[in-house]
Amino acid sequence: MEVRPESRHVDAEVDFVNSPPHYTYGPIEVIDLIELFDLTFHEASAIKYLLRWRHKGGVQDLEKAIWYIDRLIGIEKHGKGATAPRGLKEELSRAR
């Protein structure tokens, strides 16, 4: 699916910092949903991309959502840090 042209249009009236249009459609802002459900980083990121894909990033946003879901699955199956690049977990442990 292609990104809708209106989501690329820069309008002086639109507040892209506090209320970007790709997060403010519908009855609730994405940030409010994330906070309401107290989502983790990976959950929130996946939800964010799933909810905005038609309004901003198209299929690439769907792929990003899958990436975060895959990371979350890895964490749930193998523990936190299991999805980190090889050696990074050990390097961070030594730095503490």
N, C-alpha and C positions, 0 to 999 in steps of 0.2 A: 504494500500500500504506500502511496506517495504522501508526503507531508502536505497538509493543506496550505495553500499560499498565504492565507490570512494569518497563519501562525508565524510567518517569516516577516510580515509587515511591521515596521517600527513606527509606532504611533506615539506622538508626544503626550497623549492623554493616558497611555498605559503605563502602569507602575511595574516595571519588570523586576524590581527588587522585592517589593513587599507583596505584590499580588499579580504574579505573572499569569497571563491568560491560559497557558497550558496546564496550570494547577488550580484555576479558580472556576472552572465550568462546573455546573451541577450544584446541588444544594450544600455541599461541604467542600472546603479546601483540603487538598491532599495532606498538608501538614496537620490539620485538625484531626483527620482520620488516624494518622500515624500516632499522634499524641494520645488520642482517645483510647487506642488499643495498646499503648505502651510497647510499640514494636521495637525489636532489635534493629541494629544498623542494616543487616542483610535483609531482614523482612521488609523494613521501610524502603530500602532501595528498590527491591523487586516490585513492591506495590506502586511506588512512585513511577517507575518505568511502565508498568502495566496500565496505569490509569492515564498516562499522558501520551501514549504511543500514537494515537490517532490525531493528536493535536500538535505534536512537535516532531518527534524523531522517527516516526514510521517504524518499519521492521527493525531497524537498528535498536530502537528502544526495547522491542520484544526480545532481541538477542541479549541485551544488557540485563533484562529481568531474569532470563534463563541463567546467565552467568552468576548472578547473585544467589539464585535458588540452588544452583549446583554447589556453590561455596557453602551455603547453609547445610545442604545435605552432607557434604564432606565433614563439616564440623559436628553434625549430629551423629554421624557414623564413626568418626575417628578421633574426635576431640578437637578443641580449639587449637589453632596453629597447625593442624594437619594439612591444611590447604596452602600454607605459606610456602614460598619457594624453598627448594632444598638448601639447608644450611642456615636459613634466616632464623628459624626458631632457636637453634643452638647459639647463634651469634647474639641474638637478643637476650637470651638467658645469661650468657657470660657478661654482658654489659651491665647487668643489674647488680 
